Amino acid sequence: MKLNEHSSKQLFQESGIPVPQGVLLAPGGLPDIPFPLPWVLKSQVLSGGRGKAGGIRLADTAEQARAELERLFSLDIKGERVRLVRVEPRAAFSREMYLSVTLDRRSRSLCVTAGRAGGVDIETCDPETILVEHAMPDAGLAPYQVRNIFFHLDLPRELLKPFSGLLTALFDMSLRHRLLLAEINPLVVTDGGELLALDGKVEIDGHRVGIDPSLNRFFEPVHLSPEENRSREAGLSYHKLDGFVGLMVNGAGLAMASMDILNYSGLEAANFLDLGGGADSAAMRTALDILFDDERVGMVFINIFGGILSCHKVARSMLEALGGEPPRKPIVVRFAGNGAADGLALLREADVRGLHLCPDLSSARAELEKLKGTMQGGVHTPVRVESTAPLLPARTRAESAPFPLPADCQILVQGLTGKQGQLHCRLMQEYGSRVVAGVTPGKGGSEVLGVPVFDTVREAAAATRIDASIIFVPGALAPDAVLEAAAAGVPWVVCITDGIPQLDMLRALERIKGGATRVIGPNCPGLIMPGRTKIGIMPGDIFTPGPVAVFSRSGTLTYECVDRLTRAGIGQSVCVGIGGDPFVGTSFTDLCRLVRHDPQTRAVVILGEIGGSAEEDLGRYMRETGFELPVFGFIAGRTAPPGKRLGHAGAILEKGSGGIEAKLRAMADSGFHLIDDLDQIAPAVGKVL
C-alpha cells in the first residue's frame, strides 16, 4: 500500500520524526489554515515527478493560494488527477539531503541509503555522494552504521544526537510496520539548525495491512480508480491496463501469461484480474460488474485452469452471477483441468446467449479474434530473444544422486485441524502420500482423518519420523511455524501459506540459513514426485512419472505446463513451486543442484516471471558448472507495465532494471532454451528425450 506525502508524514510524526505542520485539502475553497503565510501547496499523487509537472506551488497571500489551488485541482499528473493538496508553511533551510530505508530483495537486507543531495533522482547522483548501509532484519541498525551515515552527510557535530534519533526512528518504524520503503527526500537542516523531513514517501507491505487493519487509516481511496477500489473491497487482485479485452483468470502466473498472450495477439488486455481461489458467486459478480462497467472493455476473457479450484464451481458461480440473463458484453470462456468438462457442459446446458465456450487457449484466441471487430488498444511488439545454446539431450553425468526425498516420505501437517489443512491432507492421502502426524496447538491427543494430532512439532517428531512438513496456518503465524519445524529438525518444510509480510518471512529464512532444513515457499503449491508422493495442493491427476523436472514460481503455470507435457506423453520426475514472493526458501538454483545428478531427470523446465534475478542466478550456475541437463525457460509477465506488482509480490518489473529483454538475454547467454509460448514447451522438450 503506497502512501501519499500527507499520510507518510502522519506516520513519520507518530514515529517521532520531525515534519512540518500540514493541512490536507480537497476541492471546495480554502478553510482557515492554522499557521501563517507564506505557504507551499503540494499536490498529493502517488506518482513521482509532481514538481516538474507543476504540482507544487507557492503562495504569499490567501488570494494567491486560492488561485493556485484551482490550478492544482485541474492538473493530471502521469494519468492521476489531483484530488488532494497538502498545505504547509514554507520552510527556510540551508541543506537538503536524501535518506531512506528499503527492504532490498537482492541483498536480503534492510538497505539504508543516504545522499548528500536531496530532491533529486537518487539513481542519477554521483556515486561518491551516496552511502549504503545494510542491516539484517534481526540485528537492526548498529550505532557505528548511524555514525557512518552521519559523518558521510557531513553534518554539524551538534546534530549527531538528533540525527541518530531520527534515523533510529525511521528504521524502527520500518521494522514495526513492515515497510517496503520509508523515504525522506529531502531531509533538510533548517535555518534554525534543526532537522526536518520536508517530503516523505512510504510503502507498507499489503500483507501487513491484512494482519494489522489499523494501518488502513493511511489508505486514501481517491488515488485509485473506482474499479480498483471495488476490487480491493472484494479481495481481488486488479490492475487497470490500456486495452479492450477484460481479463479474468485464477492464479497470478497464469494471469500474467494470459495478459502476454492477448497483448502479443493484438487483443490488448484492459486489465489484470486474478480471482485466486475466490471464485464464489459474490466474487464472480463483483469481477464481472467491474469489467462490464468499464467502458473500454468490449469483451471478456475468462481463462481458468482448475487445480484445487474446480471449473464446475466457477461455471456455477458465473451462472449465479449472471442470474440467467445474457452478459452485458460477450464472454469467451476457456476451462481446463479440474472440472473443465463438467463446467463447460453446465454452461452449454444453460444456453446463455453471449457465452463463447472453448476447450483450449488456441480456440479461445480465435474466438476473441472474431469478436474483435474494430476494437483497438495499445501496440505490443513481441519480445523475442533467440537461444544461443544448441538443443542437445542430457550429457553423461559423473555421479548418480537421486532427488533427496525418501521413497516412503513421512509427512507432518501443521495446521491439520483447519479447513485447508484437512482438505489437502485428505487429497494428499488419496494420492498415496503418507501423512503420519498433524500439529495444532491445544488440539493435541485428538485425531483427524486417521492422523494423530500433537500440540507441537517437537512432540510429533519425538513420536515418529518426520521427513517433511507442510504448513497451513495464517500468514501472521506461518514464519514461526517454519522456525518451529526447522528447530525440530524436519528436513523439508513446505509453506503453502500466502499473505506473509516480506520482512517476517525474510527474518525466518535468515534464522535457519545454513541449517539442515530446506524450505519450499511460501505462497507456493508445494512439491510432487509423480507416482510417489505429493506434499502440496497440486491436482495430482495431471502429473505422471517421467524424466522432466518442472520448477516454477507459479502454481497455475505449473499445471498448464504439466498438463501439456502429460498429454504429449512426457512424464515428470519432480515438480516444485518455489513461490511467487520476493523471499523464498529454495531457489531455482538450489533445485537444479538437487536434480543435476538425479538418474530419473533428463531435462528441466523453468517457469519464471518478471522481477527479481532467480532465473539469471540459475543461468550463472549453469554456465559456471557446465550443467549437464537441457534447461527450458519460460517467463510470464513480459508485457507488464514497469512498477506494478501483478498478483505475486515478487513479480514486479523494476524501473531502470533493463526490462524483460535484459532478463531473456541473460538467460539465453547462460544456456537456457527460451520458450515464447506455453504450447511450445512439450514439442521442444520432446526433442531432447
Phi and psi in degrees as a GROMACS rama.xvg file:
@    title "Ramachandran Plot"
@    xaxis  label "Phi"
@    yaxis  label "Psi"
@TYPE xy
-86.04  135.011  LYS-2
-102.456  143.438  LEU-3
-75.2005  176.724  ASN-4
-59.5908  -43.1923  GLU-5
-62.5087  -46.8496  HIS-6
-66.5952  -37.934  SER-7
-59.8871  -42.8733  SER-8
-70.5607  -30.1374  LYS-9
-61.589  -44.1142  GLN-10
-66.3233  -40.2848  LEU-11
-56.7094  -47.8706  PHE-12
-63.1932  -41.8985  GLN-13
-59.0772  -29.8379  GLU-14
-93.5603  2.34354  SER-15
88.9684  18.4332  GLY-16
-95.673  125.993  ILE-17
-67.7956  128.532  PRO-18
-133.672  159.553  VAL-19
-69.2255  158.557  PRO-20
-59.3336  155.364  GLN-21
-163.066  149.358  GLY-22
-128.242  134.87  VAL-23
-97.221  127.572  LEU-24
-118.308  141.731  LEU-25
-105.884  166.853  ALA-26
-56.5219  145.277  PRO-27
130.716  33.6152  GLY-28
101.891  178.069  GLY-29
-117.556  108.516  LEU-30
-76.6593  -178.975  PRO-31
-66.7247  128.799  ASP-32
-102.071  126.436  ILE-33
-81.468  25.0441  PRO-34
-148.793  154.579  PHE-35
-76.7711  159.514  PRO-36
-67.393  160.356  LEU-37
-79.4548  160.396  PRO-38
-121.627  160.35  TRP-39
-113.628  129.439  VAL-40
-107.03  118.837  LEU-41
-123.348  115.693  LYS-42
-63.9026  140.564  SER-43
-104.486  100.829  GLN-44
-132.506  160.608  VAL-45
-89.3765  -13.8644  LEU-46
-86.6448  158.038  SER-47
-85.4764  178.264  GLY-48
78.0013  21.7046  GLY-49
-69.7761  -30.2117  ARG-50
-62.5923  -46.6019  GLY-51
-65.9854  -26.3037  LYS-52
-87.5843  4.98625  ALA-53
82.4992  20.503  GLY-54
-87.0012  1.96956  GLY-55
-126.371  123.656  ILE-56
-127.845  157.436  ARG-57
-110.363  149.06  LEU-58
-141.985  127.195  ALA-59
-97.5861  -17.5886  ASP-60
-135.467  162.63  THR-61
-64.2022  -37.3368  ALA-62
-63.4805  -42.345  GLU-63
-64.6648  -37.9387  GLN-64
-62.5502  -41.9269  ALA-65
-62.1013  -42.8637  ARG-66
-65.6843  -41.2886  ALA-67
-69.2207  -36.4122  GLU-68
-62.1389  -40.9538  LEU-69
-61.0684  -40.9939  GLU-70
-65.3634  -43.5201  ARG-71
-63.1921  -41.4953  LEU-72
-73.3765  -5.48273  PHE-73
-98.3642  -2.37951  SER-74
-80.3871  151.049  LEU-75
-125.195  115.853  ASP-76
-111.626  109.896  ILE-77
51.3504  45.1009  LYS-78
85.6194  -2.1937  GLY-79
-111.757  121.915  GLU-80
-71.7897  137.078  ARG-81
-75.957  117.462  VAL-82
-120.326  -9.95862  ARG-83
-137.792  143.952  LEU-84
-133.993  133.946  VAL-85
-98.8946  132.06  ARG-86
-106.966  129.607  VAL-87
-132.684  155.437  GLU-88
-68.1325  142.731  PRO-89
-69.6514  127.957  ARG-90
-96.8726  140.758  ALA-91
-101.592  126.559  ALA-92
-144.112  158.856  PHE-93
-108.342  -20.4206  SER-94
-139.571  145.171  ARG-95
-133.164  140.209  GLU-96
-138.31  175.799  MET-97
-119.332  139.391  TYR-98
-150.273  131.469  LEU-99
-151.593  157.03  SER-100
-124.106  124.785  VAL-101
-130.259  139.876  THR-102
-80.4171  110.4  LEU-103
-99.2909  119.407  ASP-104
-67.4592  -41.8583  ARG-105
-66.923  -46.7307  ARG-106
-88.3527  -6.88974  SER-107
54.3522  47.7983  ARG-108
-150.132  171.497  SER-109
-87.0598  122.803  LEU-110
-104.746  116.975  CYS-111
-100.749  119.318  VAL-112
-115.819  129.775  THR-113
-125.856  132.233  ALA-114
-126.11  140.697  GLY-115
-72.5102  -14.4991  ARG-116
-117.529  138.709  ALA-117
-116.231  169.45  GLY-118
75.819  13.2777  GLY-119
-128.323  167.609  VAL-120
-69.3505  116.915  ASP-121
-63.0195  -27.9348  ILE-122
-66.8437  -23.381  GLU-123
-97.21  0.650048  THR-124
-74.3091  156.32  CYS-125
-58.1374  123.728  ASP-126
-54.2891  -28.1882  PRO-127
-69.21  -18.0304  GLU-128
-88.0894  -4.84788  THR-129
-109.268  136.188  ILE-130
-124.801  133.423  LEU-131
-120.078  127.239  VAL-132
-117.885  132.178  GLU-133
-102.648  134.423  HIS-134
-127.353  129.746  ALA-135
-70.3154  141.646  MET-136
-55.5777  -34.2925  PRO-137
-84.9635  -29.9901  ASP-138
-79.1635  -29.6329  ALA-139
78.6181  -176.235  GLY-140
-90.2869  119.792  LEU-141
-76.3615  151.075  ALA-142
-55.8101  -36.1073  PRO-143
-66.6393  -29.9541  TYR-144
-69.6568  -38.2505  GLN-145
-60.9129  -43.7606  VAL-146
-65.2663  -40.682  ARG-147
-54.883  -46.0659  ASN-148
-68.619  -43.2502  ILE-149
-59.0217  -50.3263  PHE-150
-73.1876  -26.2824  PHE-151
-63.2662  -39.7126  HIS-152
-74.271  -10.034  LEU-153
58.0402  48.5931  ASP-154
-88.0617  157.826  LEU-155
-58.6693  141.159  PRO-156
-56.6072  -33.0153  ARG-157
-68.2424  -11.4591  GLU-158
-92.579  1.33015  LEU-159
-57.8493  -47.8707  LEU-160
-66.6938  -49.2155  LYS-161
-64.6508  -34.7034  PRO-162
-66.6661  -42.0326  PHE-163
-59.5387  -41.8208  SER-164
-64.4463  -42.2612  GLY-165
-65.4751  -47.6939  LEU-166
-65.9146  -40.2517  LEU-167
-63.1205  -39.6399  THR-168
-64.7596  -40.865  ALA-169
-63.7595  -43.5918  LEU-170
-67.8563  -45.9919  PHE-171
-63.9008  -36.3354  ASP-172
-61.7561  -41.151  MET-173
-63.5423  -41.2067  SER-174
-67.0775  -46.8173  LEU-175
-63.9113  -41.3428  ARG-176
-102.237  7.61122  HIS-177
54.8343  53.8004  ARG-178
-78.7217  143.965  LEU-179
-86.8556  -27.5081  LEU-180
-152.551  135.986  LEU-181
-136.841  109.139  ALA-182
-123.803  134.258  GLU-183
-115.609  115.33  ILE-184
-153.111  98.2292  ASN-185
-98.8557  153.104  PRO-186
-91.5501  125.007  LEU-187
-118.546  156.851  VAL-188
-102.674  115.036  VAL-189
-71.9812  166.377  THR-190
-61.498  -19.5893  ASP-191
-87.5872  3.50446  GLY-192
81.4895  23.6587  GLY-193
-114.068  156.075  GLU-194
-86.8014  141.89  LEU-195
-148.611  130.091  LEU-196
-82.5177  100.554  ALA-197
-80.4718  -24.7564  LEU-198
-145.611  155.725  ASP-199
-149.116  151.44  GLY-200
-144.29  128.017  LYS-201
-132.566  140.612  VAL-202
-127.813  121.942  GLU-203
-97.4437  136.306  ILE-204
-57.9298  121.779  ASP-205
-58.4224  -31.0312  GLY-206
-68.1067  -30.384  HIS-207
-68.7793  -35.7578  ARG-208
-63.1449  -37.2573  VAL-209
-64.1341  -33.8129  GLY-210
-82.2097  -35.8627  ILE-211
-120.989  82.2603  ASP-212
-59.0882  -17.325  PRO-213
-61.3714  -22.5132  SER-214
-69.5575  -13.2219  LEU-215
-65.419  -10.9619  ASN-216
-63.8715  -18.7529  ARG-217
-93.695  -4.59483  PHE-218
-76.5376  131.177  PHE-219
-115.924  103.391  GLU-220
-62.105  -20.2757  PRO-221
-65.9367  -17.9709  VAL-222
-81.0429  -10.7274  HIS-223
-108.721  156.447  LEU-224
-72.7317  162.595  SER-225
-55.8119  -38.4007  PRO-226
-64.1667  -41.9955  GLU-227
-66.6446  -36.8426  GLU-228
-68.2657  -40.6704  ASN-229
-64.7463  -42.2981  ARG-230
-68.1115  -35.6097  SER-231
-62.5715  -43.8706  ARG-232
-64.0085  -32.5312  GLU-233
-86.7414  -4.03837  ALA-234
77.2792  23.1876  GLY-235
-97.8363  149.682  LEU-236
-92.3113  112.287  SER-237
-135.919  137.397  TYR-238
-138.563  137.911  HIS-239
-82.928  134.31  LYS-240
-121.207  -163.269  LEU-241
-106.563  2.09312  ASP-242
-97.7795  -152.595  GLY-243
-132.254  -1.5918  PHE-244
-101.745  114.777  VAL-245
-70.932  130.392  GLY-246
-116.644  127.973  LEU-247
-133.55  118.467  MET-248
-139.047  158.607  VAL-249
-105.498  119.658  ASN-250
101.237  128.736  GLY-251
-64.2487  -40.8456  ALA-252
-63.1889  -47.0983  GLY-253
-66.3765  -35.2054  LEU-254
-62.2186  -42.327  ALA-255
-65.9459  -42.9077  MET-256
-64.3247  -38.5453  ALA-257
-65.7633  -40.765  SER-258
-58.5591  -43.8769  MET-259
-63.3805  -44.7428  ASP-260
-57.6959  -46.2623  ILE-261
-63.5511  -49.6065  LEU-262
-63.0646  -37.943  ASN-263
-80.6303  -7.27287  TYR-264
-103.52  9.08779  SER-265
74.5555  16.3773  GLY-266
-116.648  64.0305  LEU-267
-57.7484  134.045  GLU-268
-71.904  135.489  ALA-269
-86.1335  -15.3018  ALA-270
-165.518  168.983  ASN-271
-117.527  120.227  PHE-272
-137.48  112.022  LEU-273
-103.986  113.538  ASP-274
-70.0015  -25.1317  LEU-275
62.2307  -136.802  GLY-276
-97.2972  7.52308  GLY-277
-97.0496  52.8426  GLY-278
-93.2305  43.0763  ALA-279
-80.1366  175.427  ASP-280
-64.5443  -33.9245  SER-281
-66.3595  -46.9988  ALA-282
-64.1057  -40.7359  ALA-283
-64.9463  -40.4284  MET-284
-64.3599  -43.5222  ARG-285
-62.4666  -46.1603  THR-286
-61.3237  -44.9961  ALA-287
-65.7708  -41.3608  LEU-288
-62.1604  -40.3076  ASP-289
-59.6279  -44.5983  ILE-290
-73.9321  -39.0537  LEU-291
-66.936  -35.6322  PHE-292
-78.118  -13.6806  ASP-293
-79.6278  113.869  ASP-294
-62.335  -23.8603  GLU-295
-75.1187  -22.3536  ARG-296
-80.3822  121.911  VAL-297
-100.319  -22.561  GLY-298
-158.145  163.303  MET-299
-122.249  137.931  VAL-300
-116.763  114.888  PHE-301
-103.969  113.896  ILE-302
-120.137  106.031  ASN-303
-121.527  126.04  ILE-304
-108.051  110.519  PHE-305
-71.1364  114.714  GLY-306
-104.654  -103.501  GLY-307
-72.698  -36.5575  ILE-308
-70.2223  125.421  LEU-309
-88.0689  134.078  SER-310
-62.505  -29.8461  CYS-311
-64.0553  -40.0821  HIS-312
-65.0212  -40.969  LYS-313
-61.8046  -43.3371  VAL-314
-61.7913  -43.8708  ALA-315
-63.5136  -42.9225  ARG-316
-63.9879  -36.9418  SER-317
-64.9946  -44.7261  MET-318
-65.384  -38.7951  LEU-319
-64.0427  -39.6497  GLU-320
-67.1022  -36.2481  ALA-321
-78.0133  -20.1176  LEU-322
62.575  30.5039  GLY-323
80.1974  -2.26289  GLY-324
-95.1756  152.128  GLU-325
-62.9115  145.751  PRO-326
-64.1603  150.647  PRO-327
-66.9658  -21.1703  ARG-328
-137.32  150.754  LYS-329
-59.7911  142.432  PRO-330
-121.496  124.714  ILE-331
-98.7841  124.367  VAL-332
-114.914  124.454  VAL-333
-118.862  118.722  ARG-334
-112.999  142.255  PHE-335
-148.87  161.131  ALA-336
80.6122  -147.609  GLY-337
-55.8332  119.185  ASN-338
74.1074  13.8665  GLY-339
-63.6167  -48.8308  ALA-340
-62.3477  -44.8503  ALA-341
-65.6803  -39.1702  ASP-342
-64.5811  -45.1605  GLY-343
-64.9333  -38.1754  LEU-344
-63.6447  -41.4043  ALA-345
-62.0527  -43.7136  LEU-346
-67.4922  -36.5074  LEU-347
-65.7785  -42.5211  ARG-348
-66.294  -32.4112  GLU-349
-66.9205  -25.9169  ALA-350
51.9738  49.9996  ASP-351
-87.8144  122.217  VAL-352
-64.6299  137.371  ARG-353
100.444  -5.95676  GLY-354
-98.1556  127.342  LEU-355
-115.101  111.138  HIS-356
-98.6686  131.857  LEU-357
-135.112  139.466  CYS-358
-87.67  -11.9388  PRO-359
-152.774  171.976  ASP-360
-67.3735  -36.8672  LEU-361
-62.3788  -46.4526  SER-362
-68.8065  -32.8605  SER-363
-65.749  -41.5417  ALA-364
-63.1263  -41.8734  ARG-365
-63.8535  -38.3609  ALA-366
-67.1944  -40.4035  GLU-367
-64.0281  -37.5212  LEU-368
-59.706  -41.5677  GLU-369
-63.2482  -36.9076  LYS-370
-82.0021  -13.6179  LEU-371
-60.0609  -48.006  LYS-372
59.4975  -124.83  GLY-373
-99.5503  9.23115  THR-374
-64.2292  138.525  MET-375
-133.124  142.918  GLN-376
-132.18  -159.935  GLY-377
-68.949  165.388  GLY-378
-106.371  125.861  VAL-379
-118.024  117.85  HIS-380
-85.7165  125.097  THR-381
-55.3904  133.368  PRO-382
-92.714  109.405  VAL-383
-126.318  130.209  ARG-384
-122.615  125.026  VAL-385
-73.9176  137.688  GLU-386
-67.7353  143.628  SER-387
-105.046  -19.987  THR-388
-83.6132  143.381  ALA-389
-65.9102  145.309  PRO-390
-84.7208  98.5255  LEU-391
-126.822  153.077  LEU-392
-65.0749  170.882  PRO-393
-59.6894  139.276  ALA-394
-85.0242  162.451  ARG-395
-60.351  134.258  THR-396
-104.375  144.327  ARG-397
-70.5515  -23.7033  ALA-398
-141.901  171.361  GLU-399
-124.265  122.612  SER-400
-145.483  103.891  ALA-401
-61.5309  156.752  PRO-402
-54.8911  128.838  PHE-403
-79.9358  59.5174  PRO-404
-128.088  123.072  LEU-405
-57.7725  146.99  PRO-406
-62.3774  -31.9269  ALA-407
-105.197  40.401  ASP-408
-48.9173  126.914  CYS-409
-103.525  127.495  GLN-410
-114.378  139.026  ILE-411
-108.579  137.173  LEU-412
-108.873  112.444  VAL-413
-87.0649  119.955  GLN-414
92.4387  30.0874  GLY-415
-61.8792  -36.177  LEU-416
-78.2512  -8.04839  THR-417
-76.8876  168.816  GLY-418
-60.198  -48.9884  LYS-419
-68.8937  -38.9998  GLN-420
-59.7305  -44.5463  GLY-421
-68.3101  -43.3548  GLN-422
-57.54  -50.8195  LEU-423
-80.0876  -23.546  HIS-424
-62.4326  -46.0467  CYS-425
-61.405  -43.5137  ARG-426
-67.1351  -36.556  LEU-427
-65.8597  -41.4134  MET-428
-61.3896  -43.2525  GLN-429
-62.3577  -30.5445  GLU-430
-73.9777  -21.5162  TYR-431
113.099  2.06192  GLY-432
-69.355  147.168  SER-433
-96.5424  93.1993  ARG-434
-88.7384  115.729  VAL-435
-109.365  -13.3659  VAL-436
-160.561  157.63  ALA-437
-133.436  158.948  GLY-438
-132.667  124.985  VAL-439
-144.886  114.335  THR-440
-55.2073  128.907  PRO-441
92.2428  -10.0887  GLY-442
-110.213  9.73879  LYS-443
-56.6908  141.217  GLY-444
94.6152  -11.2654  GLY-445
-89.6139  -179.379  SER-446
-141.383  137.093  GLU-447
-132.338  124.896  VAL-448
54.8215  35.0346  LEU-449
77.9232  8.47226  GLY-450
-108.413  128.315  VAL-451
-69.7099  141.254  PRO-452
-108.073  135.183  VAL-453
-116.382  162.053  PHE-454
-79.5124  -30.4417  ASP-455
-137.016  158.426  THR-456
-66.9023  -35.7815  VAL-457
-58.7798  -42.9816  ARG-458
-65.3014  -40.6848  GLU-459
-64.2824  -43.3273  ALA-460
-67.8535  -27.9109  ALA-461
-74.4391  -27.4049  ALA-462
-85.2694  -28.4159  ALA-463
-158.172  161.212  THR-464
-71.3706  132.035  ARG-465
-118.651  118.183  ILE-466
-94.3025  -27.7134  ASP-467
-154.017  147.095  ALA-468
-120.887  144.27  SER-469
-122.16  134.828  ILE-470
-108.65  121.79  ILE-471
-126.513  70.2018  PHE-472
-128.691  160.552  VAL-473
-59.6283  158.902  PRO-474
-56.8033  -35.2178  GLY-475
-67.6927  -24.799  ALA-476
-104.411  -14.4893  LEU-477
-63.0126  -43.3281  ALA-478
-58.0218  -39.4334  PRO-479
-66.7901  -35.1859  ASP-480
-64.4023  -37.4768  ALA-481
-63.12  -46.0141  VAL-482
-62.9101  -38.4888  LEU-483
-63.3533  -43.7243  GLU-484
-65.4583  -41.3801  ALA-485
-64.6496  -40.3821  ALA-486
-63.9855  -28.6783  ALA-487
-85.0962  0.24817  ALA-488
82.2797  20.5236  GLY-489
-70.3805  125.183  VAL-490
-67.8402  -38.4146  PRO-491
-122.565  133.306  TRP-492
-127.953  119.749  VAL-493
-107.96  111.145  VAL-494
-100.246  100.779  CYS-495
-74.06  -30.364  ILE-496
-52.931  135.202  THR-497
-109.234  -178.884  ASP-498
76.6077  23.6512  GLY-499
-94.5654  126.357  ILE-500
-56.5836  138.156  PRO-501
-57.7226  -42.827  GLN-502
-63.7035  -37.8399  LEU-503
-64.7568  -42.2207  ASP-504
-70.1469  -39.4787  MET-505
-60.4088  -42.673  LEU-506
-57.3634  -45.9171  ARG-507
-64.2328  -44.4742  ALA-508
-65.1244  -37.9892  LEU-509
-67.5432  -33.5507  GLU-510
-67.1104  -32.7467  ARG-511
-101.641  3.51099  ILE-512
-59.4916  135.405  LYS-513
87.413  -5.65293  GLY-514
-85.29  -172.913  GLY-515
-88.3142  -7.51743  ALA-516
-88.8918  130.539  THR-517
-99.2008  125.967  ARG-518
-104.091  129.48  VAL-519
-104.484  127.923  ILE-520
100.56  -164.186  GLY-521
-83.4314  -172.278  PRO-522
54.3272  55.906  ASN-523
-140.058  165.059  CYS-524
-88.2248  -7.81107  PRO-525
103.235  -152.437  GLY-526
-135.566  141.147  LEU-527
-142.325  136.504  ILE-528
-111.524  98.5387  MET-529
-51.8879  133.816  PRO-530
82.5735  -6.87687  GLY-531
-119.937  -63.0863  ARG-532
-155.361  150.05  THR-533
-126.943  125.937  LYS-534
-123.884  78.5665  ILE-535
168.649  -162.947  GLY-536
-114.113  12.0001  ILE-537
-68.2224  147.863  MET-538
-73.3752  108.516  PRO-539
-63.0453  -24.2536  GLY-540
-71.4088  -14.967  ASP-541
-89.5386  -9.61118  ILE-542
-94.3577  147.201  PHE-543
-144.853  144.713  THR-544
-61.8925  143.375  PRO-545
178.009  -161.409  GLY-546
-102.396  8.39036  PRO-547
-112.147  126.341  VAL-548
-90.359  132.348  ALA-549
-119.996  120.048  VAL-550
-121.956  131.102  PHE-551
-144.253  152.978  SER-552
-90.4513  -2.23058  ARG-553
-134.629  135.898  SER-554
-68.2497  -52.8099  GLY-555
-64.8101  -33.7464  THR-556
-67.3094  -35.5361  LEU-557
-57.995  -46.5791  THR-558
-64.1344  -42.5036  TYR-559
-59.4363  -45.2926  GLU-560
-67.1382  -49.5295  CYS-561
-63.3024  -39.9301  VAL-562
-58.8276  -42.4136  ASP-563
-67.0869  -42.4335  ARG-564
-61.9307  -46.9257  LEU-565
-63.177  -43.7544  THR-566
-65.2119  -22.8302  ARG-567
-89.166  4.52361  ALA-568
81.2828  19.1433  GLY-569
-110.851  115.8  ILE-570
-88.7508  177.69  GLY-571
-124.375  141.398  GLN-572
-85.5958  -43.9855  SER-573
-157.203  141.425  VAL-574
-130.374  130.304  CYS-575
-134.158  129.157  VAL-576
-94.8663  113.517  GLY-577
-79.4503  -16.1881  ILE-578
106.31  152.68  GLY-579
-100.833  8.67193  GLY-580
-85.9525  160.833  ASP-581
-64.2741  -31.3548  PRO-582
-117.906  110.173  PHE-583
-125.001  159.523  VAL-584
-75.113  -49.6795  GLY-585
-114.903  127.693  THR-586
-95.1681  172.519  SER-587
-56.3988  -41.9331  PHE-588
-63.6354  -44.5414  THR-589
-57.5435  -43.5525  ASP-590
-69.3822  -38.6593  LEU-591
-66.5521  -30.9522  CYS-592
-60.6301  -38.3686  ARG-593
-74.8655  -25.8925  LEU-594
-102.55  -3.0262  VAL-595
-54.5994  -41.0271  ARG-596
-111.446  15.6135  HIS-597
-72.7696  118.479  ASP-598
-65.0505  -19.8114  PRO-599
-80.5173  -17.442  GLN-600
-104.275  127.311  THR-601
-123.591  -2.16867  ARG-602
-161.611  156.508  ALA-603
-128.688  135.623  VAL-604
-113.841  125.962  VAL-605
-109.722  119.384  ILE-606
-105.445  99.1341  LEU-607
-103.916  -177.096  GLY-608
-142.776  164.143  GLU-609
-59.7191  160.064  ILE-610
91.1486  143.863  GLY-611
69.4346  -171.406  GLY-612
-134.409  22.6185  SER-613
-59.2918  -40.1216  ALA-614
-71.3687  -41.3156  GLU-615
-65.5977  -37.3577  GLU-616
-63.1545  -41.8158  ASP-617
-63.0844  -41.4109  LEU-618
-59.5283  -39.3805  GLY-619
-64.1131  -41.761  ARG-620
-63.0112  -43.3977  TYR-621
-59.4891  -43.5051  MET-622
-68.8127  -41.8692  ARG-623
-72.1805  -29.382  GLU-624
-100.549  -8.15852  THR-625
65.3058  43.8865  GLY-626
-47.1345  126.64  PHE-627
-82.4565  -15.0181  GLU-628
-96.4765  142.593  LEU-629
-66.8014  136.697  PRO-630
-122.592  124.612  VAL-631
-105.443  135.422  PHE-632
-124.949  130.921  GLY-633
-125.671  133.752  PHE-634
-118.895  124.182  ILE-635
-95.5261  150.689  ALA-636
92.1748  20.5189  GLY-637
-61.2766  -29.7772  ARG-638
-100.278  14.8722  THR-639
-68.5959  140.31  ALA-640
-70.8358  139.92  PRO-641
-56.9449  141.09  PRO-642
90.2499  -6.21025  GLY-643
-101.182  133.01  LYS-644
-89.0378  113.574  ARG-645
-98.8454  88.6334  LEU-646
78.2009  -74.5588  GLY-647
-76.0737  133.013  HIS-648
-62.5097  -27.046  ALA-649
-83.0684  -10.2908  GLY-650
-95.2391  82.3765  ALA-651
-140.33  125.442  ILE-652
-85.3131  103.285  LEU-653
-69.2034  139.697  GLU-654
-64.2365  133.759  LYS-655
81.6821  9.96353  GLY-656
-84.3209  -7.36912  SER-657
98.2162  -13.1114  GLY-658
77.9963  -178.093  GLY-659
-64.3824  -33.7342  ILE-660
-63.1853  -37.681  GLU-661
-64.7979  -39.6051  ALA-662
-64.3842  -47.6416  LYS-663
-64.3059  -38.5561  LEU-664
-64.2713  -42.9459  ARG-665
-63.1562  -39.6888  ALA-666
-65.7531  -45.85  MET-667
-61.419  -42.9343  ALA-668
-68.041  -17.2983  ASP-669
-94.5454  -3.27614  SER-670
110.933  0.680982  GLY-671
-64.2813  145.69  PHE-672
-97.756  108.274  HIS-673
-80.0576  137.222  LEU-674
-114.337  125.229  ILE-675
-91.8861  -23.0084  ASP-676
-137.009  138.191  ASP-677
-55.3995  -33.7334  LEU-678
-68.7959  -13.1399  ASP-679
-84.4487  -13.5469  GLN-680
-63.7395  -54.5488  ILE-681
-62.1968  -46.6449  ALA-682
-60.2374  -39.4784  PRO-683
-66.9031  -44.9755  ALA-684
-64.3811  -38.4791  VAL-685
-58.5152  -27.5666  GLY-686
-69.624  -21.9959  LYS-687
-104.706  2.16524  VAL-688
